[in-house]
Amino acid sequence: MNQEKTTHDIENDELTIDLGELFSVLWDKIYIVILAGIVLAFVTFACTQLLITPKYTSTTSMYMLAKSNSETGITTSDLQTGTQLTQDYMELTKSRTVMEKVIATLNLDMTAEELSNCITTTNTENTRIMTIAVEHEDPELARDIADALRQAASNEIVDIMGIEAVNTIEEANLPTSPSSPSVMKNTAIGGLLGIVLAAGIIILIFLLDDTIKTPDDVENYLGLNVLTSIPIQEGEEKAKKTKRRTTRRMTKKMKR
C-alpha cells in the first residue's frame, strides 16, 4: 500500500514543472535566445532583399453617376441605389471581358486570370467611389494597367449597367517606392520567430532532462531519503585534475 502511494506521488511529481527553475534556465541561456533572434532576423532581411522581387502598386478611382428619373435631379434614393450597385461595378471591373480589353490595349504577355490576380477593387463605405489598385513588378506598367483598366471598366459599366457616366476622380499614379514586401515587417517577424524557436528548444531540453542533479531530485524521482551530500567545488575539481596529471608525469619520468 505504501509502495503504491509512493509510486503515485512520484508520478504526480513528474508532472510538476518548477517555473522558477524554468525561468532560471532561460535566463542562463538568454544569450543563445538573443543570438538566435539576431541571426534569424538577419537571414530574413537578406532573403527579403535578395530573393523576393519588390512590387509596386498604382491606384486610380472613379465616381459612378447613375441616371435619375426625377426632374429635380439626384435623390437620396438614387444615391442609395448607386451605393448598392457599386459592388456590381467592382465585379464587372474584374470580368474576363474587361481583362481581355486591357491585355489587347497594352499588348500584355499574360492571361486574363493572371491580370485579375494583380488587381484589387475597393469601395469606400456609403459612397459610389470605386478605387482600383494594380500591383506589378514594373511601376510604369502598373500605372498603365490601372489607367487602361479604368477606361475599359468605365465603358463596360456604362454599356451594361446603363448608368449616366463614370467620372474619373484620380488618374493612376506612378509609384516611387515598393508596396511589398515589407522589409522591416519581415525582419521583425524573423527575429521574433528566432527568439521563440530558441526558447522553445531550451524549454524542451529542460523538460526532457531527467538526470539527477540535486538531493531533491533523488527524493522526487527515486523516492529515497538522502542522508548526506558532499559538495564539490569547482576549484577542488581543477586541483584534483592537476594533481593527477602531475602524478602521471612523475611516474613516467621515474620509469625512464
N, C-alpha and C positions, 0 to 999 in steps of 0.2 A: 504493500500500500504506500509506504514511504517512498519506495523506488519509483512508483508510477507518478506520485506527486512531484518528485524531484525532476523527472523527465518532462512532465507538463510545464513546470516552472522554467526549465531550460529552453523549451520550445517558445514559450512566451518571451523570454529574454532575447532570443534570436530575432524576434520581430521588432524589438525596440531599437530605435535609432537615436543616438545621442546627438542632438542638434548642435550642442556646444562643441563637441568634438568634430562634428562635420564642418562647422564654420571655421574651426581652428585649422583643419586640414586645407580648406580652401584658401584661408589666409596665408598659410605657409607656402602654398603653390600659386600665390597671386601673380607672381612674375610670369609664370607659364600662361596663365589666363590672359594677361595683358599682351604678352608677346604673340599669342595665337590670334588675338583680335587685330593687332597691328599687321601681322603677316597676311591674314585673310583680307583685310581692308586694302592692303597694297596690291594683292593679287586681283581683287575685284576691280580696283581702279585701273590697273594695267589692261585687264581684259576688256573693260568698258571702252577704254581709249583706243585700243589696238584692234580688237576683234569685232566690235559692234559698229556698224555703219550708222552715222548720225542721220536723222531725218528732220525735214523742215515742214512746217505747217503754215499754209496760206489760207486766209479766211475772207469770205465775202458774204454780204447779207442783202436781202431784198424784202420788199413790202408787198403783200397781196392786197389789191384793191378790188373788192367784189362789186358786182353790178347791183344797183339799187333800183327797185321798182317804185320807190316813193318819190314824189315830186319835190319833197322838202330836202332831199339828199340822203346821206347815210344815217340810218337809225341805230339805236342800241341793239336791236335785233340783228341787224346786218353785221354789226361788229362781233356779236356772239357767234353768229353762224360762220363768219370768216375765221374766227379763232379756232373753232372746232374743225374746220376744213383744213387748217394748216397741217394737221397730222397726215391728211391725204396728200397734200402737196409734198411733204417730206418723203413719203413712199414713192410718189411719182418721180421725184428728182433722181432717185436711185434705180429707176426702172431700166430694163435692158435696152429699150429704145433710146433713152437719153444717153446711156453709156456708149452705145454704138455711134451716135451722132458726134459725141465728144472725141471718140477714137478716130473717126473719119476726119473730123475737122483738124486735129493736131497730128494726124498720121502716127498714132501711138502704137508701139510694139507690145501690146498687152490685150488680154481678153476683157470682156465686159465684167466678168466676175472679179478679176484682179483689180480693175479700176474701181469697182464698187467697194472693195475692201480698203481702199485708200481714202474713202470719202466718209465724212460724218456730218449728218444734218441735225440741227437742234432748233428748238423753238422757244423763245422767251415766253414765260408763262403769261397768259391772258393778253397776248398780243398776236398780230398777224405777221410778225417779223420772223423770217427763217434765215438761219445762218448756215453756211456751207463751209466746212473745213476740209482741206485736202492735204494729206501728208505724203511726202515723197523725198527721195534722197537728193534730188536736184531742186533747189529752191525756186529757180526760174520756171521750171516745168510745173512745179506745184502751183505757182501763180497762174500760169497759162491754163492749166486744167480747171482751176477754180473759176476763172473768167468764162471759159468756154462752157463749163457746166452750168453756170448761172444763166447764160444766154440760151442754151438748149433747153434747160428746165423751164425758163420763162415762156418760151414759145409753146412747149408741150402743155404746160398748165393752162395757158390761155385757150388753146385749141380744145383740150379735153374737158376742163372744168368749167369753161365758159365764163371766166371772171373778166372783169373790165381791163385790168392791166397788172403787170408785175413791175414795180418800180425798184430801181437799184438804190440801196442805201449806201453801201460801201463797196467799192471795187476791190478786187483781190490785191493783197499787199505782197511785197517781196520780202520774205523772212530773211533776217540777217543772222540769226542765231538758231541752232538746232533746238527742236522741241523735245526730242528724245534721242538717245537715252539720257537720263539724269545722272551725271557722273557723281555728284555729291550724294544723292539718294542711294545709288548702288554701293558706293564706298561705305556709307554708314551701315547699310544692311549687311555688307560683308564683314565689317568689323564686329557688329553685334552677333552675327552668326558664329564667328570665330570664338568669341567670348563664351557663348552658350555651349558650343561643342566642347571646348576645353574644360569648362566647369562640369559638364555632363560626364565626360570621361573620368575626371578626377573623382567625382561622386560615385560613379560606377565601380571604380577600382576600390574605393573606400568600403563600399557595401559588400563587395565580393571578397574582401580580405578577411579571412577567418583565422589568421595566425594569432598566437597568444603573445601578447606584449607586456601585460601588466598582471599583478596578482588578482585584480578584479576579473580579468578575462578567464583565469583558471577557475574561479568560483562560478562564473556565469556559464561557461561552456562545458566544463568537466564536472561541476558540482562537488569539487573538493575544497577543503579548507587549507589555506596557505599558512604554515606555521611561522615561517620567517623568509625573508628575502635579503640577498646580498647585493647592494648597489655597486655597480662597476662604473667608475668614472672614465671619461674618455682619455684623460691623461695617464691613468693607470694602464689602460689597454695599450697605449703607444709605448709606455715604458716596458711593458712585458714583451711586446714585439721586438723592441730594440735590444732587450737583454737576450732574447732567444737568438737573434741574428749575431750578436757579439759572441755568444757561446759557441755557435756553429763555426764562426770564423776561427776562433781559438782552437777548436777541436781539429779543424782542417790543418792548421799550422803545426800542431803537435804531431799529426800523422806524417806530415812531410819530414 
